Amino acid sequence: MHVIYIRHENLSAGTRTLKPDIYGSELASDLKIVSKNIFTKYKGNALSSVKFTDFISKNEICDFYITGADAVACVKSTCYNLRKANFGVNVLSDCITSYDKRKIDEMLRYYESKGSKIISLNDLLPNHIFEARKHY
């Protein structure tokens, strides 16, 4: 399984948030980085990153497990566009957040209405641990 990180940089004139190379544009300091698969996007949808889409094409990735910090914007746009492109999308319900946490349940219903599966991290981990053990 490839672990992928998507950074968002805002290049729009007049905005002060998520500017390249300033505080707030980096990955979270307490995030444990386990791969070098770090891609930068400039729009909400992760598929807007050409390097990311090249990576998933090259590695023949067709299913995604989504986590994220902005359930009502970037996560929403990425899930919608992945499904529109016929990718399998699994949203880890306990691994997303939002500036307005009251909207998370609404977003989970939205993701599901667009064809995403809603699972928890615990639903995911035992299956992959079991699968990894079968190979030894």
Buried (B, 14 or more C-beta within 10 A) or exposed (E): EEEBBBBBEBEEEEEEEBBEEEEEBEEEEEEEEEEEBBBBBBBBBBBBBEEBBEBBEEEEBEEBBBBBBBBBBBBBBBBBBBBEEEBBBBBBBEBBBBEEEEBBEEBBEBBBEBBBEBBEEEBBEEEEEEEEEEEE
